[in-house]
Amino acid sequence: MRTLVVGDIHGKRKLLEQLLEECDYRADEDRLVLIGDLVDRGEDSRGVVDRAIELRRAAPDRVVVLRGNHEDMMLAALGAESSESGDGAELWYYNGGIETLESYIDSDQQVNVPAQHIDFLASLPIWHEDSEAIYVHASLVEDLNGGFLHPSETPDDPELFWARNRRFFSEYKGKTVVFGHTITGMIFGEFEHVWMRDHLIGVDTGAYLTGVLSAVELPSRRVYSVRQAQRTTDPRRRLWR
């Protein structure tokens, strides 16, 4: 059985559909991991959440959707459970929340976020592990000796979906970790390409910036990517959160 790990989608529902087709995703055979950041910045966050719910409902034992920092910000802004404190709605609005709210405007021109969506986002796990890899949105937590803790030792630590730890990127050695959050070209110099090393795989190819959404297949490490027809944003624009 193969595992397909999809990078940060950020409201790009059409790209997600294209990518699943490109991968020839089969719900009755494949494992699927969405690495987090379903929402914000793209034009159809609501559609992406709808699709993620459908995917998990169709294969609950084979589909994992992780919480990213953008889900965490959204939950904080909407008053749902979240690890984020102090910044609330303003932080979310600044980092793509406005686009997400626009996708939830109903026929009466009111913002209507279904309770089902809030409950789904609040239910998302922060990490996952199978025989192939450990999956987190951002990073592992560094220990006092300069190593890195298994996420089971820090299951609620926001660093798992917020951190950009350069030591983790350069020095981690252990079971393969697949992560998103950091657009590959921002630090690794590989815009629009999955970043792959012996122990680390970065799958965020910056869909909302570059127009490229990617997935990696395990254990083969085969990469799949799709591209939207026209990119509207400079991929070197620094939008980190």
C-alpha positions in Angstrom: 0.0 0.0 0.0 1.4 3.4 -0.9 1.0 6.6 1.1 0.4 9.9 -0.7 1.4 13.0 1.3 0.0 16.3 0.0 1.6 19.7 0.8 -0.1 22.9 2.0 -3.2 23.4 -0.1 -4.2 26.9 1.1 -7.6 27.1 -0.4 -6.6 25.9 -3.9 -9.4 23.3 -4.3 -8.9 23.0 -8.1 -5.3 22.2 -7.7 -6.1 19.6 -5.0 -8.5 17.9 -7.5 -5.9 18.0 -10.2 -3.3 16.5 -7.9 -5.4 13.6 -6.8 -6.1 12.9 -10.4 -2.4 13.1 -11.3 -1.6 10.7 -8.4 -4.3 8.4 -9.6 -5.5 8.4 -5.9 -7.6 5.4 -5.1 -9.6 5.7 -1.8 -10.0 1.9 -1.5 -6.2 1.2 -1.8 -4.1 4.2 -0.9 -3.2 6.0 2.3 -3.6 9.8 2.1 -2.1 12.4 4.4 -2.9 16.1 4.0 0.0 17.8 5.8 -2.1 20.8 7.1 -2.9 24.4 6.1 -6.0 23.5 4.1 -7.3 27.1 4.5 -6.3 30.8 3.9 -4.9 32.8 1.1 -6.4 30.8 -1.8 -9.9 31.4 -3.2 -11.8 28.3 -2.0 -10.9 27.4 1.6 -14.5 26.3 2.1 -14.3 23.9 -0.8 -11.0 22.5 0.4 -12.5 21.8 3.9 -15.5 20.2 2.2 -13.3 18.0 0.1 -11.1 17.0 3.1 -14.2 16.0 5.0 -15.4 13.9 2.0 -12.0 12.2 1.7 -11.9 11.2 5.3 -15.5 10.1 5.4 -14.8 7.8 2.3 -11.8 6.1 3.9 -11.6 7.0 7.6 -8.9 4.4 8.3 -6.7 5.5 5.4 -7.0 9.3 5.3 -5.2 11.6 7.8 -5.7 15.3 7.8 -3.2 17.2 10.1 -3.7 20.5 11.8 -1.6 23.3 10.4 -0.9 26.7 11.9 -3.6 28.3 9.7 -6.3 25.9 11.0 -5.1 26.9 14.5 -5.4 30.6 13.7 -8.8 30.1 12.2 -10.0 28.2 15.3 -8.7 30.9 17.6 -10.3 33.7 15.6 -13.7 31.9 15.6 -13.5 31.2 19.3 -13.0 27.4 19.0 -10.3 25.3 20.6 -6.8 26.4 19.7 -3.3 26.6 21.0 -3.0 30.2 19.8 -3.4 32.9 22.4 -3.1 36.7 22.4 -3.3 37.4 18.7 -6.7 36.0 17.8 -8.6 37.3 14.8 -6.2 40.0 13.8 -3.4 37.5 13.3 -5.6 35.3 11.2 -7.0 38.2 9.1 -3.4 39.3 8.3 -2.4 35.8 7.2 -5.2 34.9 4.8 -8.3 34.7 7.0 -10.1 37.4 5.0 -9.9 35.2 1.9 -11.2 32.3 3.9 -14.2 34.3 5.3 -15.0 35.4 1.8 -15.3 31.8 0.7 -17.9 31.3 3.4 -20.2 34.1 2.3 -23.7 32.6 1.6 -26.5 33.7 -0.7 -27.6 36.3 1.8 -24.1 37.8 1.7 -23.5 36.7 5.3 -20.4 34.8 6.5 -21.6 31.4 7.5 -19.0 28.9 8.7 -20.8 25.6 9.3 -20.4 24.0 12.7 -19.4 20.8 10.9 -16.4 22.6 9.5 -15.4 24.0 12.9 -15.8 20.6 14.5 -13.8 19.0 11.8 -10.9 21.4 12.1 -10.9 21.2 15.8 -10.7 17.4 15.6 -7.5 17.3 13.5 -4.5 15.6 15.0 -1.2 17.4 15.3 1.0 14.5 14.2 0.8 11.0 12.7 3.1 8.1 12.3 3.1 4.9 10.2 5.7 2.4 9.2 7.2 4.8 6.6 7.5 8.1 8.3 6.4 10.7 11.0 4.2 13.4 9.6 3.9 16.9 11.2 3.0 20.2 9.7 6.1 22.1 10.6 8.9 20.5 12.7 9.8 18.4 15.7 10.6 20.0 19.1 14.2 20.3 20.0 15.3 18.8 23.3 17.8 20.2 25.8 20.6 18.2 24.4 20.2 19.5 20.9 18.3 16.5 19.6 14.7 16.3 18.6 11.8 14.7 20.5 9.4 12.3 19.1 6.0 14.1 18.8 4.5 11.6 21.2 6.6 13.3 23.9 5.3 16.8 23.0 1.8 16.0 21.5 0.3 19.5 22.2 3.4 21.6 21.5 2.6 24.4 19.0 6.1 24.0 17.5 4.9 21.0 15.7 2.8 23.2 13.5 4.5 26.6 13.9 8.3 26.2 14.0 10.9 26.9 11.4 13.9 25.4 13.1 17.0 25.6 10.9 18.8 23.1 13.1 16.0 20.7 12.4 16.3 21.2 8.7 20.1 20.8 8.7 20.8 18.3 11.6 17.9 16.0 12.1 18.7 12.4 11.8 16.2 9.6 12.5 13.0 8.2 11.1 11.9 10.1 8.0 9.8 13.2 8.8 7.5 14.6 6.2 6.5 18.2 6.8 5.0 21.3 5.2 4.7 24.9 6.5 8.0 26.1 5.1 7.8 26.8 1.3 10.7 24.9 -0.2 12.1 27.9 -2.0 12.1 30.2 1.0 14.9 28.4 2.8 16.0 25.5 0.7 16.4 27.3 -2.6 14.2 24.9 -4.5 11.1 26.8 -5.6 8.3 24.7 -6.9 10.1 21.4 -6.0 9.7 19.0 -3.1 12.8 19.2 -0.9 14.2 15.8 -0.1 17.0 14.6 2.1 17.8 11.2 3.7 15.7 11.9 6.8 13.5 14.9 5.8 11.0 15.6 3.1 9.5 19.1 2.7 6.3 19.0 0.6 5.1 22.6 0.7 5.8 24.0 -2.8 3.8 27.1 -2.1 0.5 26.5 -4.0 -0.8 30.0 -3.2 2.4 31.7 -4.3 3.9 29.6 -7.0 0.7 27.9 -8.3 2.3 24.5 -7.7 0.8 21.9 -5.4 2.8 18.7 -4.8 2.6 15.3 -3.2 5.2 12.7 -2.4 4.5 9.0 -2.6 6.0 6.7 0.1 7.9 4.4 0.2 9.0 5.1 -3.4 9.6 8.9 -2.9 8.0 9.6 -6.2 6.9 13.2 -6.6 3.7 14.4 -8.2 3.1 18.1 -9.0 0.4 20.1 -10.7 0.4 23.7 -11.8 -2.3 26.3 -12.2 -2.5 28.0 -15.5 -1.5 31.4 -14.4 0.4 32.5 -11.3 -0.7 35.8 -9.9 1.8 36.3 -7.0 5.6 36.7 -6.9 6.8 33.5 -5.3 9.7 35.4 -3.6 7.3 37.5 -1.6 7.9 36.8 2.1 4.7 35.7 3.7 5.8 33.3 6.4 3.0 32.4 8.7 
